[in-house]
Amino acid sequence: MYKKINWIIWLAFVILWNYGFPQATPFQDVIVAVFLSILFIIIPIVQSRYLKKSRSRSKFN
């Protein structure tokens, strides 16, 4: 379910980019889509690392 939500958010950002910057070249469109893809790959990794750190600091472990 989380992957679907991320994909929908990514798609919304790509659509907003395309309608917000209609004068952008196809190359710029691809660069932004790739950047957003990488960003949406990195976000869950950072979140999981943060959750692991916060769980390990719990006094109830």
Phi and psi in radians as a Rosetta constraint file:
Dihedral C 1 N 2 CA 2 C 2 CIRCULARHARMONIC -1.081 0.35
Dihedral N 2 CA 2 C 2 N 3 CIRCULARHARMONIC -0.655 0.35
Dihedral C 2 N 3 CA 3 C 3 CIRCULARHARMONIC -1.159 0.35
Dihedral N 3 CA 3 C 3 N 4 CIRCULARHARMONIC -0.655 0.35
Dihedral C 3 N 4 CA 4 C 4 CIRCULARHARMONIC -1.150 0.35
Dihedral N 4 CA 4 C 4 N 5 CIRCULARHARMONIC -0.720 0.35
Dihedral C 4 N 5 CA 5 C 5 CIRCULARHARMONIC -1.123 0.35
Dihedral N 5 CA 5 C 5 N 6 CIRCULARHARMONIC -0.779 0.35
Dihedral C 5 N 6 CA 6 C 6 CIRCULARHARMONIC -1.054 0.35
Dihedral N 6 CA 6 C 6 N 7 CIRCULARHARMONIC -0.722 0.35
Dihedral C 6 N 7 CA 7 C 7 CIRCULARHARMONIC -1.129 0.35
Dihedral N 7 CA 7 C 7 N 8 CIRCULARHARMONIC -0.712 0.35
Dihedral C 7 N 8 CA 8 C 8 CIRCULARHARMONIC -1.143 0.35
Dihedral N 8 CA 8 C 8 N 9 CIRCULARHARMONIC -0.724 0.35
Dihedral C 8 N 9 CA 9 C 9 CIRCULARHARMONIC -1.131 0.35
Dihedral N 9 CA 9 C 9 N 10 CIRCULARHARMONIC -0.746 0.35
Dihedral C 9 N 10 CA 10 C 10 CIRCULARHARMONIC -1.043 0.35
Dihedral N 10 CA 10 C 10 N 11 CIRCULARHARMONIC -0.810 0.35
Dihedral C 10 N 11 CA 11 C 11 CIRCULARHARMONIC -1.061 0.35
Dihedral N 11 CA 11 C 11 N 12 CIRCULARHARMONIC -0.719 0.35
Dihedral C 11 N 12 CA 12 C 12 CIRCULARHARMONIC -1.082 0.35
Dihedral N 12 CA 12 C 12 N 13 CIRCULARHARMONIC -0.737 0.35
Dihedral C 12 N 13 CA 13 C 13 CIRCULARHARMONIC -1.121 0.35
Dihedral N 13 CA 13 C 13 N 14 CIRCULARHARMONIC -0.697 0.35
Dihedral C 13 N 14 CA 14 C 14 CIRCULARHARMONIC -1.136 0.35
Dihedral N 14 CA 14 C 14 N 15 CIRCULARHARMONIC -0.739 0.35
Dihedral C 14 N 15 CA 15 C 15 CIRCULARHARMONIC -1.133 0.35
Dihedral N 15 CA 15 C 15 N 16 CIRCULARHARMONIC -0.767 0.35
Dihedral C 15 N 16 CA 16 C 16 CIRCULARHARMONIC -1.053 0.35
Dihedral N 16 CA 16 C 16 N 17 CIRCULARHARMONIC -0.697 0.35
Dihedral C 16 N 17 CA 17 C 17 CIRCULARHARMONIC -1.067 0.35
Dihedral N 17 CA 17 C 17 N 18 CIRCULARHARMONIC -0.835 0.35
Dihedral C 17 N 18 CA 18 C 18 CIRCULARHARMONIC -1.136 0.35
Dihedral N 18 CA 18 C 18 N 19 CIRCULARHARMONIC -0.675 0.35
Dihedral C 18 N 19 CA 19 C 19 CIRCULARHARMONIC -1.448 0.35
Dihedral N 19 CA 19 C 19 N 20 CIRCULARHARMONIC -0.493 0.35
Dihedral C 19 N 20 CA 20 C 20 CIRCULARHARMONIC -1.344 0.35
Dihedral N 20 CA 20 C 20 N 21 CIRCULARHARMONIC -0.501 0.35
Dihedral C 20 N 21 CA 21 C 21 CIRCULARHARMONIC -2.257 0.35
Dihedral N 21 CA 21 C 21 N 22 CIRCULARHARMONIC 1.235 0.35
Dihedral C 21 N 22 CA 22 C 22 CIRCULARHARMONIC -1.171 0.35
Dihedral N 22 CA 22 C 22 N 23 CIRCULARHARMONIC -0.349 0.35
Dihedral C 22 N 23 CA 23 C 23 CIRCULARHARMONIC -1.449 0.35
Dihedral N 23 CA 23 C 23 N 24 CIRCULARHARMONIC -0.051 0.35
Dihedral C 23 N 24 CA 24 C 24 CIRCULARHARMONIC -1.147 0.35
Dihedral N 24 CA 24 C 24 N 25 CIRCULARHARMONIC 2.516 0.35
Dihedral C 24 N 25 CA 25 C 25 CIRCULARHARMONIC -1.344 0.35
Dihedral N 25 CA 25 C 25 N 26 CIRCULARHARMONIC 2.815 0.35
Dihedral C 25 N 26 CA 26 C 26 CIRCULARHARMONIC -0.999 0.35
Dihedral N 26 CA 26 C 26 N 27 CIRCULARHARMONIC -0.613 0.35
Dihedral C 26 N 27 CA 27 C 27 CIRCULARHARMONIC -1.071 0.35
Dihedral N 27 CA 27 C 27 N 28 CIRCULARHARMONIC -0.764 0.35
Dihedral C 27 N 28 CA 28 C 28 CIRCULARHARMONIC -1.128 0.35
Dihedral N 28 CA 28 C 28 N 29 CIRCULARHARMONIC -0.662 0.35
Dihedral C 28 N 29 CA 29 C 29 CIRCULARHARMONIC -1.047 0.35
Dihedral N 29 CA 29 C 29 N 30 CIRCULARHARMONIC -0.772 0.35
Dihedral C 29 N 30 CA 30 C 30 CIRCULARHARMONIC -1.164 0.35
Dihedral N 30 CA 30 C 30 N 31 CIRCULARHARMONIC -0.754 0.35
Dihedral C 30 N 31 CA 31 C 31 CIRCULARHARMONIC -1.053 0.35
Dihedral N 31 CA 31 C 31 N 32 CIRCULARHARMONIC -0.769 0.35
Dihedral C 31 N 32 CA 32 C 32 CIRCULARHARMONIC -1.161 0.35
Dihedral N 32 CA 32 C 32 N 33 CIRCULARHARMONIC -0.734 0.35
Dihedral C 32 N 33 CA 33 C 33 CIRCULARHARMONIC -1.096 0.35
Dihedral N 33 CA 33 C 33 N 34 CIRCULARHARMONIC -0.724 0.35
Dihedral C 33 N 34 CA 34 C 34 CIRCULARHARMONIC -1.159 0.35
Dihedral N 34 CA 34 C 34 N 35 CIRCULARHARMONIC -0.760 0.35
Dihedral C 34 N 35 CA 35 C 35 CIRCULARHARMONIC -1.028 0.35
Dihedral N 35 CA 35 C 35 N 36 CIRCULARHARMONIC -0.801 0.35
Dihedral C 35 N 36 CA 36 C 36 CIRCULARHARMONIC -1.129 0.35
Dihedral N 36 CA 36 C 36 N 37 CIRCULARHARMONIC -0.661 0.35
Dihedral C 36 N 37 CA 37 C 37 CIRCULARHARMONIC -1.085 0.35
Dihedral N 37 CA 37 C 37 N 38 CIRCULARHARMONIC -0.808 0.35
Dihedral C 37 N 38 CA 38 C 38 CIRCULARHARMONIC -1.100 0.35
Dihedral N 38 CA 38 C 38 N 39 CIRCULARHARMONIC -0.727 0.35
Dihedral C 38 N 39 CA 39 C 39 CIRCULARHARMONIC -1.047 0.35
Dihedral N 39 CA 39 C 39 N 40 CIRCULARHARMONIC -0.751 0.35
Dihedral C 39 N 40 CA 40 C 40 CIRCULARHARMONIC -1.346 0.35
Dihedral N 40 CA 40 C 40 N 41 CIRCULARHARMONIC -0.192 0.35
Dihedral C 40 N 41 CA 41 C 41 CIRCULARHARMONIC -1.478 0.35
Dihedral N 41 CA 41 C 41 N 42 CIRCULARHARMONIC -0.661 0.35
Dihedral C 41 N 42 CA 42 C 42 CIRCULARHARMONIC -1.299 0.35
Dihedral N 42 CA 42 C 42 N 43 CIRCULARHARMONIC -0.642 0.35
Dihedral C 42 N 43 CA 43 C 43 CIRCULARHARMONIC -0.970 0.35
Dihedral N 43 CA 43 C 43 N 44 CIRCULARHARMONIC -0.873 0.35
Dihedral C 43 N 44 CA 44 C 44 CIRCULARHARMONIC -1.122 0.35
Dihedral N 44 CA 44 C 44 N 45 CIRCULARHARMONIC -0.559 0.35
Dihedral C 44 N 45 CA 45 C 45 CIRCULARHARMONIC -1.131 0.35
Dihedral N 45 CA 45 C 45 N 46 CIRCULARHARMONIC -0.809 0.35
Dihedral C 45 N 46 CA 46 C 46 CIRCULARHARMONIC -1.131 0.35
Dihedral N 46 CA 46 C 46 N 47 CIRCULARHARMONIC -0.724 0.35
Dihedral C 46 N 47 CA 47 C 47 CIRCULARHARMONIC -1.094 0.35
Dihedral N 47 CA 47 C 47 N 48 CIRCULARHARMONIC -0.736 0.35
Dihedral C 47 N 48 CA 48 C 48 CIRCULARHARMONIC -1.174 0.35
Dihedral N 48 CA 48 C 48 N 49 CIRCULARHARMONIC -0.659 0.35
Dihedral C 48 N 49 CA 49 C 49 CIRCULARHARMONIC -1.148 0.35
Dihedral N 49 CA 49 C 49 N 50 CIRCULARHARMONIC -0.693 0.35
Dihedral C 49 N 50 CA 50 C 50 CIRCULARHARMONIC -1.141 0.35
Dihedral N 50 CA 50 C 50 N 51 CIRCULARHARMONIC -0.726 0.35
Dihedral C 50 N 51 CA 51 C 51 CIRCULARHARMONIC -1.139 0.35
Dihedral N 51 CA 51 C 51 N 52 CIRCULARHARMONIC -0.682 0.35
Dihedral C 51 N 52 CA 52 C 52 CIRCULARHARMONIC -1.108 0.35
Dihedral N 52 CA 52 C 52 N 53 CIRCULARHARMONIC -0.722 0.35
Dihedral C 52 N 53 CA 53 C 53 CIRCULARHARMONIC -1.157 0.35
Dihedral N 53 CA 53 C 53 N 54 CIRCULARHARMONIC -0.736 0.35
Dihedral C 53 N 54 CA 54 C 54 CIRCULARHARMONIC -1.217 0.35
Dihedral N 54 CA 54 C 54 N 55 CIRCULARHARMONIC -0.573 0.35
Dihedral C 54 N 55 CA 55 C 55 CIRCULARHARMONIC -1.248 0.35
Dihedral N 55 CA 55 C 55 N 56 CIRCULARHARMONIC -0.635 0.35
Dihedral C 55 N 56 CA 56 C 56 CIRCULARHARMONIC -1.249 0.35
Dihedral N 56 CA 56 C 56 N 57 CIRCULARHARMONIC -0.369 0.35
Dihedral C 56 N 57 CA 57 C 57 CIRCULARHARMONIC -1.517 0.35
Dihedral N 57 CA 57 C 57 N 58 CIRCULARHARMONIC -0.095 0.35
Dihedral C 57 N 58 CA 58 C 58 CIRCULARHARMONIC -1.146 0.35
Dihedral N 58 CA 58 C 58 N 59 CIRCULARHARMONIC 2.448 0.35
Dihedral C 58 N 59 CA 59 C 59 CIRCULARHARMONIC -1.386 0.35
Dihedral N 59 CA 59 C 59 N 60 CIRCULARHARMONIC -0.095 0.35
Dihedral C 59 N 60 CA 60 C 60 CIRCULARHARMONIC -1.666 0.35
Dihedral N 60 CA 60 C 60 N 61 CIRCULARHARMONIC 0.163 0.35
